[in-house]
Amino acid sequence: MNRLQTIDADTLQSTAYEPVSFVVDDLLPQGLHLLAGAPKIGKSWLALWLCLCAAQGKPLWTFATRPCEVLYLCLEDSFQRIQSRLFDLTEDAPPTLHFAVMSQQLHNGLVEQIEQFLKEHPQTRLIVIDTLQRIRTAGNDANPYASDYRDIGVLKALADKHRIAILLVHHLRKMNDDDPMNMISGTTGLSGATDSNFVLRKSKRRENTATLYCTGRDIPYRELALEFDGEDHVWKLLSDDCEQTEQPNERILFLLSELLRRQPEISAPAKVLLEKIDPAGAEGLTPNSFSHRIRKSVDALRRNGITVSFRKSNGDRLICLKRVDGVDDPTTGNIVTIDALCQALPKEELVPWMKNMLDTCPDGFKYKPKNKKETKIHPFYSALTKNYMSLADDSEKSRVKSEMKEASDRILELSQDKKGDGNGSSGRRRRR
């Protein structure tokens, strides 16, 4: 008999698990999801636009995305129709968005096909299957609930294994219900086994407005009022009933960044850390709530160059924070802090941002290696330069290279000026 694999509560609380990642922030996390709507309501337009936004790294309404590879199984369409719809949405579709109009069925090769695609395209973070019914076989099960739950379970296991989001486009039953989630076609084995459910519903068939009802384990319940733009073929956001409050992660990031500017590495109980960043208690946080927010912010902190771990010492549970200064620092491991910056700033804004940084805090781009007298350019700068150059068009490369070289020379010039003034390399240059 196989023994149960268990973990004690103390060990569980001390374990830093990989946080849930989002394809669309606050809306579409990794896992398995359903998008249901009546026939011809515009589900496929919404699904295609979602795929396009994710592949381009552009916001979906007010929700940020990070560029990734996307697979869209549009099993009720042809390549010709998809081409026509793409041209309606954009003239510049990225090569990271992939389409298929035929596939194997769920229990007859589909999982293997997706596994092969993911092996060939490891940067894939989103797969859309339009529609769910197209990949299911006709069941003879006396228990339709069990059949639904089994099919969904296979796809959920696939999503969890590869830490990706799989979105299933599905239909609604004809019978109305006060709760839109009860209108999803099939048994509760479908909607109950997914991580999130989205229902696109119109009050009247002829209207061009609809409501997108969103609920899930890792997202707050919200209702998005949408309007379909027949000219752009895009569902546009009219309103969001979810209260927009300051994100805890952003506040935690700010407070901890300020702390780690003064002390690059610290290990302390939540109570001690809280007293350091908020001695007056203005944030209204308790040690327990502060610790909870830290754990919820691990991914955001890491993307911004702060690593987080947890350990126990002398009966105290410690939060261990460390500032990572450069992408080429061996201590960073797989952390590449440059990604967050390059995803946040359009390429045309990177060079102006660099110049502003030189005026305000030039020390951020220079350092002095151990046992060396000369000042060198920080690896962070080199990584930024390389990343920008990879994004620049051929016609821009010469100009960009020249501007980056000028900025590099200015960093070293600043260092020499400070030595001459007797201020050392730790001074600050005033804004010009």
Secondary structure, 3 states (H helix, E strand, C coil): CCCCCCCCHHHHHHCCCCCCCEEECCCEECEEEEEEECCCCCHHHHHHHHHHHHHHCCCECCECECCCEEEEEECCCCHHHHHHHHHHHCCCCCCCEEEECCCCCHHHHHHHHHHHHHHHCCCEEEEEEECHHHHCCCCCCCCHHHHHHHHHHHHHHHHHHHCCEEEEEEEECCCCCCCHHHHECCCHHHHHHCCEEEEEECCCCCCCEEEEEEEECCCCCEEEEEEEECCCCEEEEEEECCCCCCCHHHHHHHHHHHHHHHCCEEEEEHHHHHHHHCCCCCCCCCHHHHHHHHHHCHHHHHHCCEEEEEEEECCEEEEEEEECCCCCCHHHCCCCCHHHHHHHCCHHHHHHHHHHHHHHCHHHHEECCCCCCCCEECHHHHHHHHHHHHHCCHHHHHHHHHHHHHHHHHHHHHHHHHHHHCCCCCCCCCCC
